[in-house]
Amino acid sequence: MKRKKTDIIKSLQISSNDVGSTAIQIGLLSKKIENLSEHFKKFKKDKHSIVGLNKSVNKRKKLLAYLKRKDVTSYNKVIKELNLRK
């Protein structure tokens, strides 16, 4: 299911003015990773963009670890909302 950035922000924001919390950053990185994955289905030899994909995946991994340490309920909400894990 394709989701717009604004839908991701609205579903994960803590308050009405929230546009940069950890949960939203994870959501936007997930959207970017999804788009890059679709790109690689068409352009298998685009090695330069693979570097960007790896950086995005690692950054999301670090942010998820931080969120899990700081706020477990928010972490669980993000995992459920973005359908990231089992």
Buried (B, 14 or more C-beta within 10 A) or exposed (E): EEEEEEEBBEBBBEEEEEEEBBBBBBBBBBBBBEEBEEEBEEEEEEEEEEEEBEEBBEBBEEBBEBBBEEBEEBBEBBBEBBEEEE
